[in-house]
């Protein structure tokens, strides 16, 4: 398939460089913006128990809220990406910050699961989705020479942001109730996100097509979203990201439930309760893995890095299941599981942009990011239903472990040769 765009020649583009340090300031602002939307996803497990008691809802009913959050965050991403590229990031990202904060403030007044779906789920999904896809799209454009690292750094903000809120929110729920906690932190998240969003901007039009970016080997032409959707490479990446998203989102959404079933949730580990300690450690490793493996992939290749990281998660989850009644290992292995999972948010956008160019990067990644929405359904309510049917988490873990190893194998055996052929053909066309 030939890309529906022409690759600008080196002779017709010179490097467009804003003032030194501008892109690093933008990166820092992107990290802050991402941190402000981290908690709605990553501390959800802390709210399931009090919400179930207050609303009289089952776990499966509550997990629909989580799925709505992720589905809307992901399935609206192509439209949101298009709007950001059309109207600029400042207005859209500011709206996303306000919606994210409002989702928690309004959820505090929910009296049934439908109200929860419309507030925490609907507003939260739209708000966090605008910011997530917008910031990732901006960073792969600001850093054409270090896409893995840049995407990983802002994705780390999303993965690690909740490390600063997990224990305070857990304490707030215990001392003041979940409703007061939702209001206070909703206001904080909205304000912080808004301030960061107002300072973000797009790079100059030719910045992503500089001499430096085209001197790097293995970059594809700028390809329209329509052409991307017709590419087998896109659908292979979509299937791989779906499987990896399912694995991680099962753990994120169900961790409170299976930790209690394993009998380790309230066990003291290093003087702290195992569940909030594990959630805090997870936020750290889930954040660190993103720039780390992004940086690694800039050096040894995207597919090689995928194989290492995805296989690592499969091994860690297997060990986690086998030693599930050991509270200390539960905490430590949970961190390793997330270290093997979180890098999907640096590897997939950088691989996609390397392959299909940066001009439509935000919209193109919005299309791929919908895989996260599919994963939320498989890892959220469907995983909860599988547990309810079988009465055991073993089957749920077996499915996601198999997905980890299958995706690792696909990275080397299928994605790597297919993408190599595609880029080689592109190189011939622009020679």
N, C-alpha and C positions, 0 to 999 in steps of 0.2 A: 504493500500500500504506500502510495506517495503522499507525504504531508501536504495539506492544502494551504501552503504558505511558502514563501521564498525565504531562504536564509540570506540575510544581508552579508555582503562580502566584507572582508577586512579592509578593503580599500575605500569603502564608502562610509565606514563608521570609525570614528575616533573615540577614545575613552571619554566618557562623560563623568566627571568626578566632582561631586559636591564638596563643600568644605571638608577638610580632613576631620575625621571623627564623627561626621554626621550619621553615617550608617550605624556606628556603634551606639550612638545615642538612641537612634530608632530601635535598635535591638533591645536596649535596656528598657525603653518604654513598652515594647512589645512583651517583654517578660513580665513587667508589672501588670499590664492589661490581662495577660493570661492568668496570672496568679489570682486576680480578682474574680475569675469565673471557675476556679478549681473546685471549691467546696461543694457546690450543688451536686456534682457527680461523686466526689471522693469521700464525703462524709455522710452520704445518704444512709449507709448501714447503721449509723448511730441513731437515726430517726425512726427506723422501722418498728422497733419495740414500743416506744411511747405512742406512735401514731396508730399502731394496731390496737392498743388499749383504748385510746381516746376515740377512735372512729369505729371500733368494732369490726375491723377489717381483717381478712386473712393475709398471709404473706404473699400469696399469688396475686391478690387484688392490689396490694400496695406496690408490688413490683411493676405493675402496669404504669405507675407514675414514673418510675425510673426509665422504663422503655419509651414512654412518650417524650421524656426529656431528651434521650439519646436519638430517637427516631427523628424528632423535629430538628435537633441540632445538626443532624446529618443529611436528611432528605431534602431540607430546604437549602443546603449548602450551595448547590449550583446556582440557584436564583440569587442567593445572598452574594456569592462571588461575582456574579454578573453586575449586580447593583453597585458593589464596591468598586469594581473596575470602571463602571459608567459614571458614578457620581463622586468618587473619591472616598477614602477611608474615614475621614473625620466624622461626618454626619452619621454614617451607618454604625460605626463602632461606638459612638456616643449613645445611640439608641440602644445598642446591644447591652451596654453597661447599665442603663436605666431599667431595661426589662429584666435583667438578671437580678438586680437588687429588689425590684418590685415583686418578683416571683416568690421570694422568701417572706417579704412583709405580708403579702396577701395570703400566702399559704398558712400563716399563723392563725388566720381566721377561718380556715376550712373546717366545715362541720361534717363532711362526708367525703368519700373517696372521689366522687365526681368533682367536687370543689378542689381537691388536691390535684387531680389531673389537669384542671384548667389553670391553676396557679403555678405550683412547683413544676409541673410537667410542661404545660404549654408556654407560659411566659419564660420559664427557665430555658426550655429547649431553643426557642427562637433567639433569646438574648445571648446565651452562651455560644450558639452556632454562629451568629454574626461575628462575634469577636474572634472565635477560634479560626474560622476559615479566612477571615480578613487578615489576621496577624500572620498566619503561616504564609498566605499568598504574598504579603508584603516582604517578608524576610527572604524568600527564595528569589525575589527580584533584587533586593538590596545586596545580596551576597551570591552573585553568579559563580564566584570562584570557590565558595565554601558553603554550598547549600546544605550539606549534611550537618555541619556544625551549627549553622544559623537556625535551621528548622528545629534541630535538637535543642538548642538553647531556649527558644520560646516555648517549645513543647514541654521543656523541663519546668518552665514557669507554671504551666497548667498542671503538670504532674506533681510538682512540689509545693504548690501554693497552699494546699491543705495541711502541710506539715505544721504551719503556724496556727492553724485553727482547730485541729483535731482534738487536742486535749482541752483547750478553752471551751469548745462547743460541747464536748462530753461533760465537762464540769458545769457548764451553763444549764444543760438539760437536767442534770441531777439536782442542781440548787434552785434554779428559777423556772424550770419547765421548758418544754420544747417551743412553746409559742413565743415566750419572751426572747428566747435565743434566736429564733428565726427573724424576729423584727430587728434586733440589734445588729446582727451580722448582715442581714439584707441591706440595711442602710450603709454599713461600712463597705460592703462589696460594691454597691452602686456608686458611691462617692469616689472610691479609689479608681475603679475602672473608668469612670467618666473623665477624671483628671488626666489619666494616661492617654485615653483615646483622643482627647482634644489636641494632643501634641504629635500624633502620628500622621505621616503623610507618605505619598508614593514617591519613588525615585524618579528622576528625569526620564522622559520617554525612551531614550536610547541607552539608558544605563545598563539594562539587562543584556544588551547586545554589544558590549564593549570589546575591544581588542583582547583584553585579558580573558574574557569568558570564552571567546572563540579559539584562543590558542590552546585551550584545554581539549584533550582528545575525547571523543565519544559523546559529543553533545548533538541532540537532534534538532531539527528545524522547528520553528514556531508553528504549532499545529492547532487548528481550530477545534473547539469542543465537539463538533459534529464528526470530524475526521477521527478524533480520539475515540469516540464511541464505536466507530467501525473497526478499530484496531484490536486484533486478538490479544495484543500485549496488555491493553487496558483491562480486558475481562479476566485475564490471568491474574493481574495485580489485584483486581476486585475480589476474586475468589480467595486469594491468599490473605488479603486484609480482612475479609469476612471471617475466615477461620481463626485468625489471630485475635481479632476483636472479640469474638465469642468467648475465647478462653479467658482473656483478661476481665471482660465485663461480667462473666459468671462469678469470678472471684470478688470483684468490687461490689456487685449487687447482693451476693448471697453470703458474704463473709461473716456477717453478724450471726446469720442463721446457722451455718455449719460449724462455726466456732462454739456456739452454745451446744449443738448436738454432739460435738466431739468432747465436750466437758472441759474446755480450756478457756472460755471467754473471760471468766472472773478469776482465774488462777493468777496469783502474783508472780511476776517475772521481773527480776531486778527491782523489786519493790513497787511495781506498777501492774495494773490489770492487763492481762495478756492481749485482749482485743484492741483497746485504744493504743497500746504500745505497738502492736503489729501494724495497725493502720498508720501510725506515725512513721514507723520504719519504712513501710511501703511507699509513703509519699517521698521519702528521701531517695530510695533506690529507683523508684519510678521516675524521678526527676533526673538523677545523675545519669541513668542509662541513656537518656535521649541525646544530650550533646556528646557523651562518650562514644556511643556506637555510631553517631553521625560523623564524628571526627574519624573514627576507625574506617568507616565506609568511604570517606574522602580519599583514603590512602590505599586500602586493599580491595575496594570495589563493593558495590551495594549488595550483590547476590552472595558473595562470600561472607559478608557480615551478617546478612539475614540467616544464613545456615547456622552460624555460630550462636547467634542470639536466640533463635527460635528453638534450636535443639536444647539450649541451656534451660529454657523455660520448661520444656517437656521433662527433662531430668529432674528439675527442682520440684515440679508438681507431683511427679511419681514418688519422690522421697517424702514429700509433704503428706501424701495420702497414707503411705506406709507407716509414718511416725505420728499420725494425727492426734494421739492421746498424750503426747509429750509437749507441754506448754512452751518450754524453752525453744525446742526445735520448731514448734508451730510459728513462733515469732520470727526466728532467724530465717527459716525457709520461706516464709511469706515475703520477706525482703528480697530473697533470691528469685522468687517467682516473678516479682515485678521488675527486677533488674533484667530479666529475660523477655519481658513483655513490652514495657513502655517505649522501647526504641522504635516500634512500628510507626510512631508519629514523627520520627525524623527520617527513617529509611524509605517509607513509601512516598511522601511528597518529594523528596530529593530524587528518587528514582524516576518518578513520573515526570518531573520537570527536566531532568537530564535527557529523557527520551523524547518529550514532546515540546520542549522549549518553554521560555518564560513569559512570552507575550500574553498568553491566556492562562497563566499558571493558577491564578486564584479560582477561576471557573472550572478548569480541568481538575484541580484537586477537590473542588466541591463535588464533582461527579464521583471521584474515587472515594471520598469521605463518606458517601452514603453506605459503604460497606460497614461502617461503624454502627449505623442504624440497624442493619440486618443482624449484626452481631449482638446488639442489645436485646433483640427479640429472642434470639437463640439462647443467649446467656442469662437473660432475665426471667420473664414469666415461663418460658418453655422449660428452662432448667429447673425452675421451682415446681412445675407440674410433673416433670420426670421424677423429681425427688418424692413428691407426694404419692405418685403411682407406685414407686418401688420401695419407699420407706428408708432409702439409703442414699448417701452421697457418693458411694463408690461408682455407680454407673455414670453419674454426672461427670465425675473426675475422669473416668476412663475415656469418655467421648472427647473431652477437651484436650487431654493428653495426646490422644491419637491425632487431633487436629494440629497440635504443635509439631509433632514429628513429620506429618504429611507436608506441612507448609515449608519446613526446613528442607525436605527433600526436593520439593518443587523449585525452590530458589536456585539450586545448583543444576538439577537435571533438566528443567524446562525453561525457566525464566532467563537464565544466563545465556544459553545458546540462541534462544529466540531474539532476545534483545540485541545480542552481538550482531546477528544477521541484519536486523532492522537498521542499526546504526551504521553498519558497513555499507548498506545500500544507500543510506542518506549521504555518507561521505563521498560516494561515487558521483552522486547527483550534483554536489556543490563543488566538485574538483574542477 
